[in-house]
Amino acid sequence: MRSNRHRKKAARRSARRPATAPLPGPLRTELGSAQLLLLFRQMLPGRRLAAWLNLSPRKFYQRAWTPLITLWYLVFQRLNPDHTLGAALTDAEDGGADALSPKGKRLSRQIKSPATTAYSDARQRLPMAFVRQALEHTAQQVRSLARDLQWRGWNVVLLDGSTVRLRPAGDIPKHFPPHPGRRRTHCYWCLMRVVVGFCLSTGVVLGTAFGANQVSEQALAGQFLLQTAAAAGSLFVGDRNFGVFSFLQAVRHARGAALVRLTEARARKVLHGTGWKLSRPVDVLVTWAPSPHDQLHPDCKAGPVAGRLLVVRVNRPGFRSQLLYLFTTLTDLEAYPPAALAALYGARWHVELNLRYVKTQMELATLDCKSADLARKEWLAGLLAYNLVRAVMVAAAARQGVPVTRLSFSRSKQLLVVWLRRWAWKPNTPVAAWERFLARVARCRQPKRRKRRDSEPRAIRYFKTSFPPLKGDRSIAREKLKISNAKS
């Protein structure tokens, strides 16, 4: 029999050891198949879109390419393997959007020319705020498909940033200038920095902020918090890049909560004066005051932020143990124990997977646009298409009572494209076909790997080509080519 002293030591060790990630867990729903289909069809409602257009100063009249049809084909371009304007026009000529046309009209009959000029002009006329409203609306619709999505009364939002490459066409270099290389040489690609907020339970995009590459992710995160209507009552989880005072300042202004990781140097500064050391597990109430070097938001209060500083030792089989420095504004020690907060931060890894789906499966890593405004719309429309795939996955996972992370995103996207080509937005979609579709999506499970996969180097093996690589600006290369052609 073990003594009480050994039992207490074992209890303390288990309290220090972070538990497994509690979310996302199995999804549940009380809705039937017909109700799920109705909510999915309301992702792009015509009446709500008309109300959003009234907020724009530009007046719209009825054309063949209405704002609703234009928005749908922006999404269709991301879902379709062929992202060109010609593929969207071909689908429109085949009657793919006739159900979205005004009453008494059909887009397939109104198209008289094989040129894509009309659709291109319609994309430029579409207000960007209109697309952003549609993105936030889809996020609300997806969250309504399932229930019990909160973690201890909070809506958990995972934040992370990335970059999107753009070709230097039109006014893109003015709004998104290229980032110089390590040797301060001229770079061809323009970069747009983005920050995306994902729902932990469903994986859906709740909102985004974007700007030039010279704008920091912390500043974009502040814009995201101040612009998103769902910030109140949400718990934002971020890595060490968001463990700064300006981010906590924006979270407090948005009436939310935060759980961020800190660097050892920043944790030492926050803990200075409390008498605690970082060499052992710590859970202490602190007050984080801004330093003269912090870049504060002018629209938010600059007062100190009250919270907790946690130092948790993480033990993983096969890896060295490490100390995890966390700061949270959740000051209730009993409602939010250190093990639960450390486990919640461990679930932050899902944001990396979601961003990989956005950039690889939705092919948003590089956008081929000719204006900065259209690049922003393409990014928002790509996230809207991502939410449509997530809506199908959430509905299928809720019907089967499994976590949405168990389903394959790429296979779900393929099945959704096939289903949309057949039924699209037709008003007489049979519920039986929808049920068969959800059953197929629910069977697309991620494989259970028994053996650990070997780590691969993050390097690209270039194939031998007959043309040398282009170095420098393409316009300079054209001028050199003209000179050489004149001499030949």
C-alpha positions as CSV (number, residue, x, y, z in Angstrom):
1,M,0.0,0.0,0.0
2,R,1.3,3.4,-0.9
3,S,1.5,6.0,1.8
4,N,-0.5,9.3,1.8
5,R,2.8,11.2,1.2
6,H,3.4,9.3,-2.0
7,R,-0.2,9.8,-3.1
8,K,0.1,13.6,-2.6
9,K,3.3,13.7,-4.7
10,A,1.7,11.7,-7.5
11,A,-1.4,14.1,-7.4
12,R,0.9,17.1,-7.6
13,R,2.8,15.6,-10.5
14,S,-0.4,14.8,-12.4
15,A,-1.7,18.3,-11.8
16,R,1.5,19.7,-13.3
17,R,1.3,17.5,-16.4
18,P,-1.0,19.0,-19.0
19,A,-3.8,16.8,-20.1
20,T,-4.7,15.9,-23.6
21,A,-6.4,18.5,-25.8
22,P,-10.1,18.6,-24.8
23,L,-11.3,20.1,-28.0
24,P,-12.5,19.6,-30.6
25,G,-14.7,16.8,-29.3
26,P,-17.6,14.8,-30.9
27,L,-20.2,17.1,-32.4
28,R,-23.9,16.7,-31.8
29,T,-27.0,18.1,-33.4
30,E,-30.7,18.0,-32.8
31,L,-31.6,19.0,-36.4
32,G,-33.0,16.6,-39.0
33,S,-31.7,16.2,-42.5
34,A,-34.2,18.7,-44.0
35,Q,-33.2,21.3,-41.5
36,L,-29.5,20.8,-42.1
37,L,-30.1,21.1,-45.8
38,L,-32.1,24.3,-45.3
39,L,-29.3,25.9,-43.2
40,F,-26.7,24.9,-45.8
41,R,-28.8,26.5,-48.6
42,Q,-29.0,29.7,-46.5
43,M,-25.3,30.2,-46.7
44,L,-25.9,32.6,-49.6
45,P,-29.4,34.0,-49.1
46,G,-30.7,36.5,-51.6
47,R,-32.7,38.7,-49.3
48,R,-29.8,39.1,-46.8
49,L,-27.4,39.9,-49.6
50,A,-29.7,42.6,-50.9
51,A,-29.7,44.2,-47.5
52,W,-25.9,44.2,-47.5
53,L,-25.8,45.9,-50.8
54,N,-27.9,48.7,-49.5
55,L,-25.0,49.6,-47.1
56,S,-22.8,50.3,-50.2
57,P,-22.8,53.9,-51.6
58,R,-22.8,52.4,-55.1
59,K,-26.1,51.7,-56.7
60,F,-26.7,48.4,-58.5
61,Y,-29.3,47.7,-61.1
62,Q,-30.4,44.3,-62.4
63,R,-27.8,42.8,-64.8
64,A,-27.2,39.3,-66.1
65,W,-24.4,39.0,-63.6
66,T,-26.2,39.9,-60.4
67,P,-24.2,40.4,-57.1
68,L,-25.5,37.1,-55.8
69,I,-24.4,35.2,-59.0
70,T,-21.0,37.0,-59.0
71,L,-20.4,36.1,-55.4
72,W,-21.3,32.5,-56.1
73,Y,-18.9,32.2,-59.0
74,L,-16.1,33.7,-56.9
75,V,-16.7,30.8,-54.5
76,F,-17.1,28.4,-57.4
77,Q,-13.7,29.4,-58.8
78,R,-12.0,28.3,-55.5
79,L,-14.0,25.0,-55.3
80,N,-13.5,24.1,-59.0
81,P,-10.1,22.5,-59.9
82,D,-10.0,25.0,-62.8
83,H,-9.9,28.5,-61.3
84,T,-10.0,30.4,-64.6
85,L,-12.8,32.8,-65.6
86,G,-13.5,30.7,-68.6
87,A,-14.4,27.7,-66.4
88,A,-16.9,29.8,-64.5
89,L,-18.4,31.1,-67.7
90,T,-18.7,27.6,-69.1
91,D,-20.6,26.5,-65.9
92,A,-22.9,29.6,-66.2
93,E,-23.7,28.7,-69.9
94,D,-24.6,25.2,-68.8
95,G,-27.1,26.6,-66.3
96,G,-25.1,26.2,-63.1
97,A,-26.5,29.5,-61.6
98,D,-29.9,29.7,-63.2
99,A,-31.5,29.0,-59.8
100,L,-29.9,32.1,-58.5
101,S,-31.1,34.4,-61.3
102,P,-34.0,36.8,-60.7
103,K,-37.5,35.5,-61.2
104,G,-38.4,35.1,-64.9
105,K,-34.7,35.2,-66.0
106,R,-32.0,32.7,-66.6
107,L,-28.3,33.5,-66.8
108,S,-27.6,30.8,-69.3
109,R,-30.0,32.4,-71.8
110,Q,-28.7,35.9,-71.2
111,I,-25.1,35.1,-72.0
112,K,-24.6,36.0,-75.7
113,S,-20.8,36.2,-76.0
114,P,-18.0,33.6,-75.1
115,A,-15.8,36.5,-73.7
116,T,-15.3,36.7,-70.0
117,T,-15.4,40.5,-69.9
118,A,-18.9,40.7,-68.4
119,Y,-18.0,38.4,-65.5
120,S,-14.7,40.2,-65.0
121,D,-16.4,43.6,-64.7
122,A,-19.0,42.1,-62.3
123,R,-16.2,40.9,-60.0
124,Q,-14.7,44.4,-60.0
125,R,-18.1,46.1,-59.2
126,L,-18.8,43.8,-56.2
127,P,-18.1,45.7,-53.0
128,M,-15.5,44.1,-50.7
129,A,-17.7,44.7,-47.6
130,F,-20.4,42.7,-49.3
131,V,-18.0,39.6,-49.5
132,R,-16.9,40.1,-45.9
133,Q,-20.5,40.2,-44.6
134,A,-21.1,36.9,-46.5
135,L,-18.1,35.3,-44.9
136,E,-19.2,36.3,-41.3
137,H,-22.7,35.0,-42.2
138,T,-21.5,31.6,-43.3
139,A,-19.5,31.3,-40.0
140,Q,-22.7,31.9,-38.0
141,Q,-24.6,29.4,-40.1
142,V,-22.0,26.7,-39.7
143,R,-21.9,27.1,-35.9
144,S,-25.7,26.7,-35.9
145,L,-25.5,23.2,-37.4
146,A,-24.1,21.7,-34.1
147,R,-24.6,22.3,-30.4
148,D,-22.4,22.4,-27.3
149,L,-19.5,24.1,-29.1
150,Q,-18.3,26.2,-26.1
151,W,-15.4,25.4,-23.8
152,R,-16.4,26.2,-20.2
153,G,-18.7,28.9,-21.4
154,W,-16.3,30.5,-24.0
155,N,-16.2,30.4,-27.8
156,V,-12.6,29.4,-28.4
157,V,-11.0,31.2,-31.4
158,L,-7.6,30.2,-32.7
159,L,-5.5,33.0,-34.2
160,D,-2.5,32.7,-36.5
161,G,-1.0,34.6,-39.4
162,S,0.5,33.8,-42.8
163,T,1.4,35.5,-46.1
164,V,-0.1,35.2,-49.6
165,R,2.0,35.8,-52.7
166,L,0.8,38.1,-55.5
167,R,2.1,39.0,-58.9
168,P,3.2,42.7,-59.2
169,A,0.4,43.7,-61.6
170,G,-1.6,46.9,-61.6
171,D,-1.7,48.7,-58.3
172,I,-0.7,45.6,-56.3
173,P,2.9,46.8,-55.6
174,K,1.6,50.0,-54.2
175,H,-0.7,48.3,-51.7
176,F,1.3,45.2,-51.1
177,P,5.0,46.0,-51.8
178,P,7.4,43.2,-52.2
179,H,9.5,42.2,-49.2
180,P,13.2,42.6,-49.8
181,G,15.4,39.5,-49.5
182,R,18.1,38.8,-47.1
183,R,20.6,40.7,-49.2
184,R,18.2,43.6,-49.7
185,T,17.8,42.7,-53.4
186,H,14.8,43.4,-55.5
187,C,12.1,40.7,-55.0
188,Y,9.6,39.8,-57.7
189,W,6.7,38.6,-55.6
190,C,4.4,40.9,-53.6
191,L,3.2,39.7,-50.2
192,M,-0.1,40.2,-48.4
193,R,0.1,39.5,-44.7
194,V,-3.1,37.9,-43.3
195,V,-4.4,36.9,-39.9
196,V,-7.2,34.4,-39.7
197,G,-9.4,33.4,-36.7
198,F,-10.7,29.8,-36.7
199,C,-13.3,28.2,-34.5
200,L,-11.7,25.4,-32.5
201,S,-14.8,23.2,-32.4
202,T,-15.8,23.4,-36.1
203,G,-12.7,24.7,-37.8
204,V,-14.7,27.4,-39.6
205,V,-13.2,30.8,-40.4
206,L,-14.8,33.4,-38.2
207,G,-13.0,36.4,-39.7
208,T,-9.8,37.7,-41.2
209,A,-7.7,40.8,-41.5
210,F,-5.1,41.6,-44.1
211,G,-2.5,44.2,-45.0
212,A,0.9,44.9,-46.4
213,N,3.8,42.7,-45.4
214,Q,5.3,45.6,-43.5
215,V,2.3,45.5,-41.1
216,S,2.8,43.2,-38.1
217,E,0.6,40.3,-37.2
218,Q,-0.1,41.9,-33.9
219,A,-1.5,45.0,-35.5
220,L,-3.6,42.9,-37.9
221,A,-4.9,40.9,-34.9
222,G,-6.0,44.1,-33.3
223,Q,-7.9,45.1,-36.4
224,F,-9.5,41.6,-36.4
225,L,-10.6,42.0,-32.8
226,L,-12.0,45.5,-33.3
227,Q,-13.9,44.6,-36.5
228,T,-15.3,41.2,-35.7
229,A,-18.8,41.2,-34.1
230,A,-18.2,37.8,-32.5
231,A,-15.2,39.0,-30.4
232,A,-17.3,39.5,-27.3
233,G,-17.6,36.3,-25.3
234,S,-14.7,34.6,-27.2
235,L,-11.5,33.2,-25.8
236,F,-8.6,33.9,-28.2
237,V,-5.7,31.5,-28.2
238,G,-2.4,32.5,-29.8
239,D,1.2,31.6,-29.9
240,R,4.3,33.6,-28.7
241,N,3.8,36.0,-31.6
242,F,0.6,37.3,-30.0
243,G,2.0,37.3,-26.4
244,V,2.4,41.1,-26.4
245,F,0.6,43.8,-24.4
246,S,-1.1,45.4,-27.5
247,F,-2.9,42.2,-28.3
248,L,-4.2,41.9,-24.7
249,Q,-5.2,45.5,-24.9
250,A,-7.4,44.8,-28.0
251,V,-8.9,41.7,-26.4
252,R,-9.9,43.7,-23.3
253,H,-11.5,46.4,-25.5
254,A,-13.4,43.7,-27.5
255,R,-14.7,42.2,-24.1
256,G,-13.1,38.9,-24.7
257,A,-10.5,36.7,-23.0
258,A,-7.0,35.6,-24.1
259,L,-4.7,32.7,-23.6
260,V,-1.3,33.3,-25.2
261,R,2.2,31.9,-24.9
262,L,5.1,34.1,-23.8
263,T,8.8,34.0,-24.5
264,E,11.0,33.3,-21.5
265,A,12.3,36.9,-21.5
266,R,8.8,38.5,-21.6
267,A,7.5,36.1,-18.9
268,R,10.4,37.1,-16.7
269,K,9.5,40.8,-17.2
270,V,5.9,40.2,-16.3
271,L,6.9,38.2,-13.3
272,H,9.4,40.8,-12.1
273,G,8.7,42.0,-8.6
274,T,6.4,39.1,-7.5
275,G,9.2,37.0,-5.9
276,W,8.5,34.0,-8.1
277,K,11.1,32.3,-10.3
278,L,10.6,30.6,-13.7
279,S,12.6,27.5,-12.9
280,R,9.6,25.6,-11.5
281,P,5.8,25.4,-12.2
282,V,4.1,28.7,-11.3
283,D,0.5,29.8,-11.2
284,V,0.3,33.4,-9.9
285,L,-1.9,36.4,-10.4
286,V,-0.1,39.3,-12.0
287,T,-0.7,42.7,-13.5
288,W,0.8,43.4,-16.9
289,A,1.7,47.0,-17.4
290,P,2.8,48.4,-20.8
291,S,6.4,49.3,-21.3
292,P,7.7,52.4,-23.2
293,H,8.5,50.1,-26.2
294,D,5.0,48.6,-26.6
295,Q,3.0,49.8,-29.6
296,L,-0.4,50.5,-28.2
297,H,-3.7,50.8,-30.0
298,P,-4.9,54.4,-29.9
299,D,-8.6,53.4,-29.7
300,C,-8.1,51.1,-26.6
301,K,-7.3,51.9,-23.0
302,A,-3.6,51.8,-22.0
303,G,-4.2,50.7,-18.4
304,P,-2.6,47.5,-17.0
305,V,-4.1,44.1,-17.8
306,A,-4.9,41.8,-14.9
307,G,-4.3,38.1,-15.5
308,R,-2.4,34.9,-14.5
309,L,1.1,33.8,-15.4
310,L,1.5,30.0,-15.7
311,V,4.7,28.0,-16.0
312,V,3.8,24.4,-16.9
313,R,6.3,21.6,-17.5
314,V,5.3,19.6,-20.6
315,N,6.4,16.0,-20.7
316,R,6.1,14.2,-24.1
317,P,7.2,10.6,-24.7
318,G,10.4,10.5,-26.7
319,F,11.0,14.3,-26.2
320,R,12.8,16.4,-23.7
321,S,10.6,18.1,-21.1
322,Q,10.2,21.8,-21.6
323,L,8.6,24.7,-19.7
324,L,5.6,26.4,-21.2
325,Y,5.0,30.1,-20.3
326,L,1.4,31.0,-20.6
327,F,-0.6,34.2,-19.8
328,T,-4.3,34.3,-19.6
329,T,-6.9,36.9,-18.5
330,L,-9.0,34.1,-16.9
331,T,-8.2,34.8,-13.2
332,D,-10.5,32.2,-11.6
333,L,-8.1,29.5,-10.3
334,E,-10.8,26.9,-9.6
335,A,-12.8,27.2,-12.8
336,Y,-9.7,27.2,-15.0
337,P,-7.0,25.0,-13.5
338,P,-3.5,25.1,-15.1
339,A,-3.8,21.6,-16.6
340,A,-7.0,22.5,-18.4
341,L,-5.4,25.7,-19.8
342,A,-2.3,23.9,-20.9
343,A,-4.4,21.3,-22.6
344,L,-6.4,24.0,-24.4
345,Y,-3.2,25.7,-25.6
346,G,-2.1,22.3,-26.9
347,A,-5.2,22.2,-29.1
348,R,-3.9,25.4,-30.7
349,W,-2.0,23.2,-33.2
350,H,-5.3,22.8,-35.2
351,V,-4.9,26.3,-36.5
352,E,-1.7,25.2,-38.3
353,L,-3.6,22.4,-40.0
354,N,-6.5,24.7,-40.9
355,L,-4.2,27.2,-42.5
356,R,-2.6,24.4,-44.4
357,Y,-6.0,23.4,-45.8
358,V,-6.7,27.0,-46.8
359,K,-3.4,27.5,-48.6
360,T,-3.0,24.0,-50.2
361,Q,-6.5,22.5,-50.7
362,M,-8.1,25.8,-51.5
363,E,-5.0,26.9,-53.4
364,L,-4.8,30.4,-51.8
365,A,-1.1,30.5,-51.3
366,T,-0.7,32.4,-54.5
367,L,-3.3,34.6,-56.1
368,D,-3.2,35.6,-59.7
369,C,-4.9,39.0,-59.8
370,K,-4.4,42.3,-61.5
371,S,-5.6,44.7,-58.8
372,A,-5.2,44.9,-55.0
373,D,-9.0,45.2,-54.5
374,L,-9.6,42.0,-56.5
375,A,-6.9,40.2,-54.5
376,R,-8.7,41.1,-51.3
377,K,-12.0,39.8,-52.7
378,E,-10.3,36.6,-53.9
379,W,-8.9,35.9,-50.5
380,L,-12.3,36.5,-48.8
381,A,-14.1,34.4,-51.4
382,G,-11.6,31.6,-50.9
383,L,-12.3,31.6,-47.1
384,L,-16.0,31.6,-47.9
385,A,-15.5,28.5,-50.1
386,Y,-13.5,26.9,-47.2
387,N,-16.5,27.5,-44.9
388,L,-18.8,25.7,-47.3
389,V,-16.6,22.7,-47.1
390,R,-16.5,23.0,-43.3
391,A,-20.3,23.2,-43.2
392,V,-20.6,19.9,-44.9
393,M,-18.0,18.3,-42.6
394,V,-19.8,19.7,-39.5
395,A,-23.2,18.5,-40.6
396,A,-21.8,15.0,-41.4
397,A,-19.8,14.8,-38.1
398,A,-22.8,16.0,-36.1
399,R,-25.0,13.3,-37.6
400,Q,-22.5,10.6,-36.8
401,G,-21.4,12.1,-33.4
402,V,-17.7,12.2,-34.2
403,P,-15.1,15.0,-34.0
404,V,-14.8,17.0,-37.2
405,T,-11.0,16.5,-37.2
406,R,-11.6,12.8,-37.9
407,L,-12.9,13.7,-41.4
408,S,-10.7,14.2,-44.4
409,F,-10.9,17.8,-45.7
410,S,-9.6,17.1,-49.2
411,R,-12.0,14.2,-49.8
412,S,-15.0,16.2,-48.4
413,K,-14.1,19.0,-50.8
414,Q,-14.1,16.5,-53.7
415,L,-17.5,15.1,-52.8
416,L,-18.9,18.6,-52.3
417,V,-17.8,19.7,-55.8
418,V,-19.5,16.6,-57.3
419,W,-22.7,17.3,-55.3
420,L,-22.8,20.9,-56.3
421,R,-22.4,20.2,-60.0
422,R,-25.5,18.0,-59.8
423,W,-27.8,19.8,-57.4
424,A,-26.1,23.2,-56.9
425,W,-28.7,25.7,-55.6
426,K,-31.7,24.0,-57.2
427,P,-34.9,24.7,-55.1
428,N,-36.1,21.1,-55.4
429,T,-33.1,19.3,-54.0
430,P,-34.3,15.9,-52.6
431,V,-33.5,15.3,-48.9
432,A,-32.6,11.7,-49.7
433,A,-29.7,12.8,-52.0
434,W,-28.5,15.1,-49.2
435,E,-28.6,12.3,-46.7
436,R,-26.6,10.0,-49.0
437,F,-24.1,12.8,-49.5
438,L,-23.6,13.4,-45.7
439,A,-23.2,9.6,-45.2
440,R,-20.4,9.5,-47.8
441,V,-18.7,12.5,-46.2
442,A,-18.9,10.8,-42.7
443,R,-17.2,7.7,-44.1
444,C,-14.2,9.8,-45.2
445,R,-12.2,9.3,-42.0
446,Q,-8.5,10.2,-41.5
447,P,-6.4,7.0,-41.3
448,K,-5.2,5.8,-37.9
449,R,-1.5,5.6,-38.3
450,R,0.1,2.9,-36.1
451,K,3.6,3.8,-37.0
452,R,5.1,7.3,-36.7
453,R,5.9,8.9,-40.0
454,D,9.5,9.9,-40.7
455,S,10.2,13.6,-40.7
456,E,10.8,15.0,-44.2
457,P,13.2,18.0,-44.9
458,R,11.5,21.2,-45.9
459,A,13.3,21.4,-49.2
460,I,12.3,21.2,-52.9
461,R,14.1,19.0,-55.4
462,Y,14.3,21.0,-58.6
463,F,13.9,19.1,-61.9
464,K,16.3,19.8,-64.8
465,T,14.7,22.1,-67.4
466,S,15.9,23.5,-70.7
467,F,15.4,27.1,-69.5
468,P,17.5,28.9,-66.9
469,P,15.8,30.3,-63.8
470,L,14.7,34.0,-64.1
471,K,16.6,36.2,-61.7
472,G,15.6,39.7,-61.0
473,D,12.7,41.7,-62.4
474,R,10.9,40.4,-65.5
475,S,10.7,43.9,-67.1
476,I,14.5,44.2,-67.0
477,A,14.7,40.8,-68.6
478,R,12.4,42.0,-71.4
479,E,14.6,45.1,-72.1
480,K,17.7,42.8,-72.3
481,L,15.8,40.6,-74.7
482,K,14.9,43.5,-76.9
483,I,18.6,44.6,-77.1
484,S,19.7,41.1,-77.9
485,N,17.0,40.7,-80.6
486,A,18.0,44.0,-82.2
487,K,21.6,42.9,-82.5
488,S,20.7,39.5,-83.9
